[in-house]
Amino acid sequence: MAWWAARVILWLIAICYGIFAFSHALNILGMGGFDWANAPLSWQLIDVLYLAADLAVVYGFVLLRPVGFVVFFIAVVSQLALYWAVSPADAGSASGGSLFLAYFVPFHLATIVLVLVALLLLSLRRAPQAS
């Protein structure tokens, strides 16, 4: 039962990261709501890197590959650092950026906890059971 619970958790997170990858692909294709071709090179690079990271997370979580877990933790930590670095201290709560941060920071913190729970559940299955 623990293995299936872990798989459900990881699949749900993989679906979220698949949606994130799709949004990065839309940005790169110029359908993301802003002119990606004229965006700063750093924004373009971030979109490409997070597209690759999101796809690696989906791959790793669906197929239980270590690369997905490693990339997940790197992506989450880098995104939290990025949000913290670009978040203005005096931004009003009605601004789009702070509203975005108000949802994404808790999302990433929750996914960290859920992935740790899933890893614990997966390790319980692999632990030798006394007869």
ChimeraX commands (.cxc) that place a marker at each C-alpha (Angstrom):
marker #1 position 0.00,0.00,0.00 radius 0.5
marker #1 position 2.86,2.38,0.82 radius 0.5
marker #1 position 4.34,1.88,-2.66 radius 0.5
marker #1 position 1.04,2.80,-4.33 radius 0.5
marker #1 position 0.61,5.88,-2.13 radius 0.5
marker #1 position 4.11,7.01,-3.10 radius 0.5
marker #1 position 3.36,6.40,-6.78 radius 0.5
marker #1 position 0.15,8.46,-6.61 radius 0.5
marker #1 position 2.00,11.33,-4.93 radius 0.5
marker #1 position 4.77,11.25,-7.52 radius 0.5
marker #1 position 2.35,11.00,-10.45 radius 0.5
marker #1 position 0.37,14.01,-9.20 radius 0.5
marker #1 position 3.55,16.06,-8.88 radius 0.5
marker #1 position 4.70,14.81,-12.30 radius 0.5
marker #1 position 1.43,16.05,-13.81 radius 0.5
marker #1 position 2.03,19.49,-12.29 radius 0.5
marker #1 position 5.57,19.56,-13.66 radius 0.5
marker #1 position 4.28,18.43,-17.04 radius 0.5
marker #1 position 1.98,21.45,-17.04 radius 0.5
marker #1 position 4.92,23.68,-16.10 radius 0.5
marker #1 position 6.96,22.19,-18.97 radius 0.5
marker #1 position 4.08,22.89,-21.34 radius 0.5
marker #1 position 3.93,26.52,-20.19 radius 0.5
marker #1 position 7.68,26.92,-20.75 radius 0.5
marker #1 position 7.31,25.39,-24.22 radius 0.5
marker #1 position 4.48,27.83,-24.97 radius 0.5
marker #1 position 6.71,30.71,-23.87 radius 0.5
marker #1 position 9.52,29.51,-26.13 radius 0.5
marker #1 position 7.11,29.17,-29.06 radius 0.5
marker #1 position 5.91,32.74,-28.50 radius 0.5
marker #1 position 2.46,31.74,-27.25 radius 0.5
marker #1 position 3.05,32.46,-23.58 radius 0.5
marker #1 position 1.62,35.95,-23.39 radius 0.5
marker #1 position 4.82,37.91,-24.01 radius 0.5
marker #1 position 7.31,38.35,-26.84 radius 0.5
marker #1 position 9.82,35.67,-25.93 radius 0.5
marker #1 position 12.11,36.42,-28.87 radius 0.5
marker #1 position 12.64,39.96,-27.56 radius 0.5
marker #1 position 12.82,38.97,-23.89 radius 0.5
marker #1 position 16.17,39.33,-22.11 radius 0.5
marker #1 position 18.56,36.46,-22.75 radius 0.5
marker #1 position 18.49,35.54,-19.06 radius 0.5
marker #1 position 14.69,35.00,-19.24 radius 0.5
marker #1 position 15.07,32.90,-22.36 radius 0.5
marker #1 position 17.78,30.82,-20.70 radius 0.5
marker #1 position 15.64,30.31,-17.59 radius 0.5
marker #1 position 12.71,29.15,-19.73 radius 0.5
marker #1 position 14.88,26.63,-21.58 radius 0.5
marker #1 position 16.56,25.36,-18.40 radius 0.5
marker #1 position 13.28,24.97,-16.50 radius 0.5
marker #1 position 11.68,23.25,-19.51 radius 0.5
marker #1 position 14.50,20.69,-19.41 radius 0.5
marker #1 position 14.29,20.41,-15.62 radius 0.5
marker #1 position 10.51,19.97,-15.63 radius 0.5
marker #1 position 10.77,17.23,-18.27 radius 0.5
marker #1 position 13.50,15.49,-16.25 radius 0.5
marker #1 position 11.30,15.60,-13.14 radius 0.5
marker #1 position 8.36,14.09,-15.04 radius 0.5
marker #1 position 10.61,11.35,-16.45 radius 0.5
marker #1 position 12.17,10.60,-13.07 radius 0.5
marker #1 position 8.96,10.60,-11.07 radius 0.5
marker #1 position 6.98,8.49,-13.53 radius 0.5
marker #1 position 9.73,5.92,-14.07 radius 0.5
marker #1 position 11.26,6.19,-10.56 radius 0.5
marker #1 position 14.65,7.30,-11.83 radius 0.5
marker #1 position 17.07,9.06,-9.45 radius 0.5
marker #1 position 17.74,11.85,-11.95 radius 0.5
marker #1 position 14.16,13.07,-11.51 radius 0.5
marker #1 position 14.57,13.41,-7.76 radius 0.5
marker #1 position 17.93,15.16,-8.01 radius 0.5
marker #1 position 16.66,17.59,-10.66 radius 0.5
marker #1 position 13.47,18.16,-8.64 radius 0.5
marker #1 position 15.39,19.30,-5.57 radius 0.5
marker #1 position 17.76,21.45,-7.63 radius 0.5
marker #1 position 14.84,23.05,-9.49 radius 0.5
marker #1 position 12.83,23.72,-6.34 radius 0.5
marker #1 position 15.75,25.23,-4.45 radius 0.5
marker #1 position 16.74,27.37,-7.43 radius 0.5
marker #1 position 13.16,28.54,-7.97 radius 0.5
marker #1 position 12.74,29.44,-4.31 radius 0.5
marker #1 position 16.05,31.33,-4.42 radius 0.5
marker #1 position 14.97,33.05,-7.63 radius 0.5
marker #1 position 11.60,34.03,-6.15 radius 0.5
marker #1 position 13.30,35.32,-3.02 radius 0.5
marker #1 position 15.86,37.30,-5.04 radius 0.5
marker #1 position 13.37,38.98,-7.38 radius 0.5
marker #1 position 10.55,39.47,-4.90 radius 0.5
marker #1 position 10.35,43.13,-3.96 radius 0.5
marker #1 position 10.02,43.61,-0.23 radius 0.5
marker #1 position 7.48,46.40,-0.56 radius 0.5
marker #1 position 5.31,44.91,-3.33 radius 0.5
marker #1 position 1.61,45.25,-2.76 radius 0.5
marker #1 position -0.42,42.07,-2.44 radius 0.5
marker #1 position -2.55,43.03,-5.45 radius 0.5
marker #1 position 0.35,43.00,-7.90 radius 0.5
marker #1 position 0.54,40.07,-10.29 radius 0.5
marker #1 position 4.06,39.09,-9.29 radius 0.5
marker #1 position 3.38,38.90,-5.59 radius 0.5
marker #1 position 0.14,37.01,-6.23 radius 0.5
marker #1 position 2.17,34.55,-8.31 radius 0.5
marker #1 position 4.67,34.19,-5.47 radius 0.5
marker #1 position 1.87,33.80,-2.94 radius 0.5
marker #1 position 0.86,30.57,-4.69 radius 0.5
marker #1 position 4.15,29.23,-6.00 radius 0.5
marker #1 position 6.23,29.43,-2.84 radius 0.5
marker #1 position 3.72,27.36,-0.79 radius 0.5
marker #1 position 3.33,24.99,-3.76 radius 0.5
marker #1 position 7.06,24.31,-3.86 radius 0.5
marker #1 position 7.29,23.92,-0.10 radius 0.5
marker #1 position 4.38,21.46,-0.17 radius 0.5
marker #1 position 5.92,19.47,-3.02 radius 0.5
marker #1 position 9.19,19.17,-1.09 radius 0.5
marker #1 position 7.28,17.65,1.83 radius 0.5
marker #1 position 5.27,15.36,-0.46 radius 0.5
marker #1 position 8.36,14.11,-2.29 radius 0.5
marker #1 position 10.09,13.40,1.02 radius 0.5
marker #1 position 7.00,11.47,2.16 radius 0.5
marker #1 position 6.98,9.54,-1.13 radius 0.5
marker #1 position 10.67,8.70,-0.74 radius 0.5
marker #1 position 10.01,7.49,2.80 radius 0.5
marker #1 position 7.13,5.33,1.58 radius 0.5
marker #1 position 9.27,3.90,-1.21 radius 0.5
marker #1 position 12.05,3.11,1.25 radius 0.5
marker #1 position 9.59,1.27,3.50 radius 0.5
marker #1 position 8.80,-1.08,0.65 radius 0.5
marker #1 position 12.46,-1.76,0.01 radius 0.5
marker #1 position 13.28,-2.32,3.68 radius 0.5
marker #1 position 13.65,-5.99,4.62 radius 0.5
marker #1 position 10.62,-7.24,6.47 radius 0.5
marker #1 position 11.03,-9.57,9.42 radius 0.5
marker #1 position 8.95,-12.73,9.28 radius 0.5
marker link #1:1,2 radius 0.2
marker link #1:2,3 radius 0.2
marker link #1:3,4 radius 0.2
marker link #1:4,5 radius 0.2
marker link #1:5,6 radius 0.2
marker link #1:6,7 radius 0.2
marker link #1:7,8 radius 0.2
marker link #1:8,9 radius 0.2
marker link #1:9,10 radius 0.2
marker link #1:10,11 radius 0.2
marker link #1:11,12 radius 0.2
marker link #1:12,13 radius 0.2
marker link #1:13,14 radius 0.2
marker link #1:14,15 radius 0.2
marker link #1:15,16 radius 0.2
marker link #1:16,17 radius 0.2
marker link #1:17,18 radius 0.2
marker link #1:18,19 radius 0.2
marker link #1:19,20 radius 0.2
marker link #1:20,21 radius 0.2
marker link #1:21,22 radius 0.2
marker link #1:22,23 radius 0.2
marker link #1:23,24 radius 0.2
marker link #1:24,25 radius 0.2
marker link #1:25,26 radius 0.2
marker link #1:26,27 radius 0.2
marker link #1:27,28 radius 0.2
marker link #1:28,29 radius 0.2
marker link #1:29,30 radius 0.2
marker link #1:30,31 radius 0.2
marker link #1:31,32 radius 0.2
marker link #1:32,33 radius 0.2
marker link #1:33,34 radius 0.2
marker link #1:34,35 radius 0.2
marker link #1:35,36 radius 0.2
marker link #1:36,37 radius 0.2
marker link #1:37,38 radius 0.2
marker link #1:38,39 radius 0.2
marker link #1:39,40 radius 0.2
marker link #1:40,41 radius 0.2
marker link #1:41,42 radius 0.2
marker link #1:42,43 radius 0.2
marker link #1:43,44 radius 0.2
marker link #1:44,45 radius 0.2
marker link #1:45,46 radius 0.2
marker link #1:46,47 radius 0.2
marker link #1:47,48 radius 0.2
marker link #1:48,49 radius 0.2
marker link #1:49,50 radius 0.2
marker link #1:50,51 radius 0.2
marker link #1:51,52 radius 0.2
marker link #1:52,53 radius 0.2
marker link #1:53,54 radius 0.2
marker link #1:54,55 radius 0.2
marker link #1:55,56 radius 0.2
marker link #1:56,57 radius 0.2
marker link #1:57,58 radius 0.2
marker link #1:58,59 radius 0.2
marker link #1:59,60 radius 0.2
marker link #1:60,61 radius 0.2
marker link #1:61,62 radius 0.2
marker link #1:62,63 radius 0.2
marker link #1:63,64 radius 0.2
marker link #1:64,65 radius 0.2
marker link #1:65,66 radius 0.2
marker link #1:66,67 radius 0.2
marker link #1:67,68 radius 0.2
marker link #1:68,69 radius 0.2
marker link #1:69,70 radius 0.2
marker link #1:70,71 radius 0.2
marker link #1:71,72 radius 0.2
marker link #1:72,73 radius 0.2
marker link #1:73,74 radius 0.2
marker link #1:74,75 radius 0.2
marker link #1:75,76 radius 0.2
marker link #1:76,77 radius 0.2
marker link #1:77,78 radius 0.2
marker link #1:78,79 radius 0.2
marker link #1:79,80 radius 0.2
marker link #1:80,81 radius 0.2
marker link #1:81,82 radius 0.2
marker link #1:82,83 radius 0.2
marker link #1:83,84 radius 0.2
marker link #1:84,85 radius 0.2
marker link #1:85,86 radius 0.2
marker link #1:86,87 radius 0.2
marker link #1:87,88 radius 0.2
marker link #1:88,89 radius 0.2
marker link #1:89,90 radius 0.2
marker link #1:90,91 radius 0.2
marker link #1:91,92 radius 0.2
marker link #1:92,93 radius 0.2
marker link #1:93,94 radius 0.2
marker link #1:94,95 radius 0.2
marker link #1:95,96 radius 0.2
marker link #1:96,97 radius 0.2
marker link #1:97,98 radius 0.2
marker link #1:98,99 radius 0.2
marker link #1:99,100 radius 0.2
marker link #1:100,101 radius 0.2
marker link #1:101,102 radius 0.2
marker link #1:102,103 radius 0.2
marker link #1:103,104 radius 0.2
marker link #1:104,105 radius 0.2
marker link #1:105,106 radius 0.2
marker link #1:106,107 radius 0.2
marker link #1:107,108 radius 0.2
marker link #1:108,109 radius 0.2
marker link #1:109,110 radius 0.2
marker link #1:110,111 radius 0.2
marker link #1:111,112 radius 0.2
marker link #1:112,113 radius 0.2
marker link #1:113,114 radius 0.2
marker link #1:114,115 radius 0.2
marker link #1:115,116 radius 0.2
marker link #1:116,117 radius 0.2
marker link #1:117,118 radius 0.2
marker link #1:118,119 radius 0.2
marker link #1:119,120 radius 0.2
marker link #1:120,121 radius 0.2
marker link #1:121,122 radius 0.2
marker link #1:122,123 radius 0.2
marker link #1:123,124 radius 0.2
marker link #1:124,125 radius 0.2
marker link #1:125,126 radius 0.2
marker link #1:126,127 radius 0.2
marker link #1:127,128 radius 0.2
marker link #1:128,129 radius 0.2
marker link #1:129,130 radius 0.2
marker link #1:130,131 radius 0.2
view
